[in-house]
């Protein structure tokens, strides 16, 4: 998605399927605009991580690096999108 890299990690042992979440994220990003990163932004989702940092959205603007973390991927994306408005 543009200058954004998206990575979703799931556990085969736990029987997790990352495809439905990936499709939900892409559908959301087709309607919402993330901030434009200086070079690249990244979205990392660890489906096997139960902590409050299992979803991270990071990007750099000229002099600042921003990172939004949340236990829910869509909530993290919504927070990052809100910084673009």
N, C-alpha and C positions, 0 to 999 in steps of 0.2 A: 504494500500500500504506500505508494509515493516513496519518500525517503525513510520510511519506517520499516523496521524488521520485526517480525512477530514470531515468537517461539513458544510453543506449548509443549510441556513435558508431561507425559502420563505414565502410569505404572502398568506394565503388562501383568505383573504378579497380582495386582489389585483388580485387574480387569477393567481398567479405565479406558474409555474411548475419547480421544481428544477432538474428533471430527465434529460432533455437534456443537461443542463450545467454540471451535474455530469458525464454523459457519455463522454462529450467533455474533461473534466479534466482527467478522467481515460485514455482515448485514448492518450492524450498528455503525461501523465506520463509513459505510456508503451514505449514511444520512448525517453523520456528525463529522466535524473537522478537528483533528488534533492540531496543536500548535506546530508551526513549521520549524523543524530543527535546523540548526546551523549547517550540519552535514547529514547526520543520521540520528534517528530516534529508535528506541527499542522497547518492545513490549515482551515481557517474560512472564510466563504463567507456569507455575509448578502445581499440577493437579494433586500430587501426592503430599503436598505441604499443607498442614492444617494451621499454620501460624498466620499472623496478621500481615505477613509480608509475602504471601504466596503469589501475589500479582504485583508486578512492578512496571511502571511506565516511566521511561527516562529520556530526556532530550537536552540538548545544549543550545543555548542562544549565545550571542557573541561573548558575553563575559560571565554567564551563569549556567550552571547545570541544575536541572530540575528532576526530581524523582518523586513519584507518587506511589505509595504502597497501600495495599488493602488485601483483605482475605478473599474478596470477591472480584473477579476480573472485570466485569462490567462496571462495577462501582469505581474501580481505579480508572478505567477509561473515561467515565463520566466526569470524574474530578479533573483529569487532564484536559478534557474538552472544555470544561468551564473556564480554564485558564486562558483559553484562546479567545474568549468573548470579551 
